[in-house]
Amino acid sequence: MNRETTLKSTTFEIERKRFRLELRENRNGRFVKLTESTNRRRNIVIIPASGLGELGQALGAMAQF
């Protein structure tokens, strides 16, 4: 069994989309689960914790552009 524990979470809305960002942990390690929800569908992206620094840099660069 691969139980997951939520360590921290936040939810926010942008335009008509709702996003839930969760820092989770299981026996394989920590990861971020990003869920995008609209009225009709849901998309999920999983990012290993080891890649969060690189993701933050990429998002910062996009925001400055």
C-alpha positions as CSV (number, residue, x, y, z in Angstrom):
1,M,0.0,0.0,0.0
2,N,1.3,3.4,-1.0
3,R,-0.2,5.8,1.6
4,E,0.2,9.5,0.9
5,T,0.3,12.3,3.5
6,T,-0.6,15.9,2.7
7,L,2.0,18.2,4.4
8,K,0.7,21.5,3.2
9,S,-2.0,22.6,0.7
10,T,-3.5,25.8,-0.8
11,T,-6.3,26.5,-3.3
12,F,-6.6,29.5,-5.6
13,E,-8.6,30.6,-8.6
14,I,-7.4,32.3,-11.8
15,E,-10.0,33.3,-14.3
16,R,-12.5,30.4,-14.4
17,K,-10.0,27.7,-13.2
18,R,-9.4,26.5,-9.7
19,F,-6.0,25.3,-8.7
20,R,-5.0,23.1,-5.7
21,L,-1.4,22.9,-4.8
22,E,-0.4,20.2,-2.4
23,L,2.9,19.2,-0.9
24,R,2.6,15.5,-0.3
25,E,4.8,12.6,0.9
26,N,4.7,8.8,0.4
27,R,7.2,6.0,0.9
28,N,9.0,7.2,-2.3
29,G,9.5,10.7,-1.0
30,R,8.0,14.2,-1.2
31,F,6.3,15.7,-4.3
32,V,4.0,18.5,-5.3
33,K,0.6,17.6,-6.8
34,L,-0.9,20.4,-8.8
35,T,-4.6,19.9,-9.7
36,E,-6.4,22.2,-12.3
37,S,-10.2,22.0,-12.2
38,T,-12.7,23.5,-14.5
39,N,-16.4,22.8,-14.8
40,R,-15.9,19.9,-17.1
41,R,-12.5,18.4,-16.4
42,R,-9.5,18.0,-14.0
43,N,-5.8,17.8,-14.8
44,I,-3.1,16.7,-12.4
45,V,0.6,17.2,-12.6
46,I,3.0,15.6,-10.2
47,I,6.5,17.2,-9.6
48,P,9.1,15.5,-7.5
49,A,10.4,17.6,-4.6
50,S,13.9,17.4,-6.1
51,G,12.7,19.5,-9.1
52,L,11.0,22.3,-7.1
53,G,14.0,24.6,-7.2
54,E,14.2,24.3,-11.0
55,L,10.5,24.7,-11.4
56,G,10.6,27.9,-9.2
57,Q,13.4,29.4,-11.3
58,A,11.5,28.6,-14.5
59,L,8.3,30.1,-13.2
60,G,10.2,33.2,-12.0
61,A,11.7,33.7,-15.5
62,M,8.3,33.3,-17.1
63,A,6.8,35.9,-14.7
64,Q,9.5,38.4,-15.5
65,F,9.1,37.9,-19.2
